[in-house]
Amino acid sequence: MYKRILGIIIISLSLLGGGWLAVGDSDPLEQSVLRLHVVANSDDAADQALKLAVKDEIVAAMKQDFNGLDNAEQAREVANQDIPRIKELAETKIQASGYDYPVQVTVGEYDFPTKSYGNLVFPSGKYQAVRVIIGEGQGKNWWCVLFPPLCMVSSADQGLSLNSPQQAQVTFKCLELIPKGVMLGRQ
C-alpha cells in the first residue's frame, strides 16, 4: 500500500513539475495570440448589426489565411500584409449593406479588458490585434482571438461559446496522455 501511495505522489509531482517547466518555457499569453477588435460606428442597432457582418467577413478571410501558421508572430506578419485586403472586405460589406462609412484597419498593440469566451478567460492587458474601426468608431466593440482561431463566424455578439460542441472542446492534455485503466504499483 505504501508503494502505491508513493507511486501516485511521484507521478503527480512529475506531472505538476513538467507542467511548470512547459509554462516557464512558453511565451506570455499576450504574445501568443493575435486578437481582433471591431468597433462600430455607433450603438445604433443597425450599426451594431453591420459591425457583426463586417466581423464575419474578416474572420472568414483570416481563418483561411492563418491555416497552417505555427505562431502568433507569423499571424501578425500575415495580418500586416493583409491590411489593404481587410479594409477592402470591410468596405465592400459596408457598401453592400447600404452605408458609406469609412474604415480604418491597423495592426498594433492595444489595451483589452478582461474577456471571457465561455470557460476561457483572457486577462486585461496589452495584446497584438487587428483593429477595424467603422465610421466614427463610437459604438460598442467586438473582441475575439484570431490566432489561434477562437473567433467563431456567427451573427451572435457572444464570441466563443463552449455551449456548442461544434465551436470548441477543451481538454486536459495530461489526462489524454495517461492510458485509461493504468494501475500504479504492484497488486
C-alpha positions in Angstrom: 0.0 0.0 0.0 2.8 2.4 0.9 4.5 1.8 -2.5 1.2 2.6 -4.3 0.8 5.9 -2.5 4.4 6.8 -3.1 4.0 5.9 -6.8 0.9 8.2 -7.0 2.8 11.1 -5.3 5.8 10.7 -7.6 3.6 10.7 -10.7 1.6 13.6 -9.5 4.8 15.7 -8.8 6.2 14.7 -12.2 3.1 15.9 -14.0 3.0 19.1 -12.0 6.7 19.8 -12.5 6.5 19.0 -16.2 3.6 21.4 -16.5 5.5 24.1 -14.6 8.5 23.7 -16.9 6.3 23.8 -20.0 4.6 27.0 -18.8 8.0 28.5 -17.9 9.3 28.0 -21.5 6.2 29.3 -23.2 5.5 32.9 -24.4 3.2 35.0 -22.2 -0.4 34.9 -23.4 -0.3 38.5 -24.7 2.5 37.5 -27.1 1.0 34.1 -28.1 -2.3 35.4 -29.6 -3.5 37.8 -32.2 -6.8 39.4 -31.4 -9.5 41.1 -33.5 -11.1 44.3 -32.3 -14.0 45.7 -34.4 -15.5 49.0 -33.4 -19.0 50.0 -34.7 -19.8 53.5 -36.0 -22.4 53.9 -33.1 -24.5 52.0 -30.7 -27.5 52.2 -33.1 -28.9 48.7 -33.7 -28.2 48.9 -37.5 -24.6 49.9 -36.9 -24.2 47.1 -34.4 -25.6 44.6 -36.9 -23.2 46.0 -39.5 -20.3 45.6 -37.1 -21.1 41.9 -36.8 -21.5 41.4 -40.5 -18.1 43.0 -41.1 -16.6 40.9 -38.3 -18.0 37.7 -40.0 -16.3 38.7 -43.3 -13.0 39.4 -41.7 -13.0 36.2 -39.5 -13.8 34.0 -42.5 -11.0 35.5 -44.6 -8.4 35.5 -41.8 -9.3 31.9 -40.9 -8.2 30.8 -44.3 -5.1 33.0 -44.2 -4.0 31.6 -40.8 -4.5 28.0 -41.7 -1.1 26.2 -41.2 0.6 29.0 -39.3 2.6 28.0 -36.3 2.7 31.0 -34.1 1.3 34.5 -33.4 4.3 36.3 -34.9 3.5 34.6 -38.3 -0.1 35.6 -37.9 0.9 39.2 -37.2 3.0 39.3 -40.4 0.1 37.9 -42.5 -2.3 40.4 -40.9 0.1 43.3 -41.6 0.3 42.2 -45.3 -3.4 41.8 -45.4 -4.4 45.3 -44.2 -5.4 46.5 -47.6 -7.5 43.3 -48.2 -9.1 43.5 -44.8 -10.0 47.1 -45.4 -11.5 46.2 -48.8 -13.5 43.4 -47.3 -15.0 45.7 -44.7 -15.7 48.5 -47.2 -17.4 46.1 -49.6 -19.6 44.7 -46.8 -20.5 48.2 -45.6 -21.4 49.4 -49.1 -23.4 46.2 -49.9 -25.3 46.9 -46.7 -26.2 50.4 -47.9 -23.7 52.5 -45.9 -20.8 54.6 -46.9 -18.8 54.7 -43.6 -15.0 55.0 -43.9 -12.9 52.1 -42.5 -9.6 52.2 -40.7 -7.6 49.0 -40.3 -4.4 48.8 -38.2 -2.3 46.1 -36.6 -0.7 47.0 -33.3 -0.7 46.6 -29.6 -3.9 47.7 -27.8 -5.4 47.6 -24.4 -8.0 45.0 -23.9 -10.3 44.4 -20.8 -10.7 41.0 -19.2 -12.7 39.0 -21.6 -14.2 35.5 -21.2 -15.2 33.2 -24.0 -17.2 30.5 -22.3 -14.8 29.0 -19.8 -11.7 30.6 -21.3 -10.6 33.9 -19.7 -8.2 36.4 -21.2 -6.9 38.8 -18.6 -6.8 42.5 -19.3 -3.6 43.8 -20.8 -1.9 44.9 -24.0 -2.4 42.5 -26.9 -1.4 42.5 -30.5 -4.6 42.9 -32.5 -6.1 43.7 -35.9 -8.3 46.8 -35.2 -11.1 47.7 -37.5 -12.9 51.0 -36.9 -16.1 51.6 -38.8 -17.1 55.2 -39.4 -16.7 57.3 -36.3 -15.9 54.3 -34.1 -18.1 55.5 -31.3 -20.1 52.2 -30.9 -19.7 49.1 -28.9 -16.7 46.9 -29.6 -16.4 43.2 -30.6 -13.4 41.2 -29.5 -12.1 37.8 -30.3 -8.9 35.9 -30.8 -7.9 35.5 -34.5 -4.9 33.3 -33.8 -5.1 30.7 -32.6 -8.5 30.7 -34.1 -11.0 31.3 -31.3 -13.3 33.6 -33.3 -16.4 31.9 -34.4 -18.1 33.1 -37.5 -21.6 33.7 -36.4 -24.1 36.6 -36.2 -24.2 36.5 -32.4 -22.3 39.0 -30.4 -21.1 36.4 -27.9 -17.6 35.5 -29.1 -16.6 31.9 -28.3 -19.1 29.8 -26.6 -18.4 26.4 -25.1 -22.1 25.6 -25.0 -21.9 24.2 -28.6 -19.6 21.2 -29.2 -19.3 22.4 -32.8 -17.5 25.5 -31.6 -14.9 24.3 -29.2 -13.8 21.4 -27.0 -11.5 22.0 -24.0 -9.5 19.0 -22.7 -6.7 18.4 -20.3 -3.8 17.1 -22.4 -2.0 15.5 -19.5 -5.1 13.3 -18.9 -5.2 12.3 -22.5 -1.6 11.1 -22.2 -2.3 8.7 -19.3 -3.7 5.4 -20.6 -7.1 4.5 -19.3 -7.1 1.9 -16.7 -3.4 2.4 -15.8 -2.6 0.7 -12.5 0.1 2.2 -10.2 2.3 0.0 -8.2 2.0 -3.8 -7.7 -1.1 -5.6 -6.8 
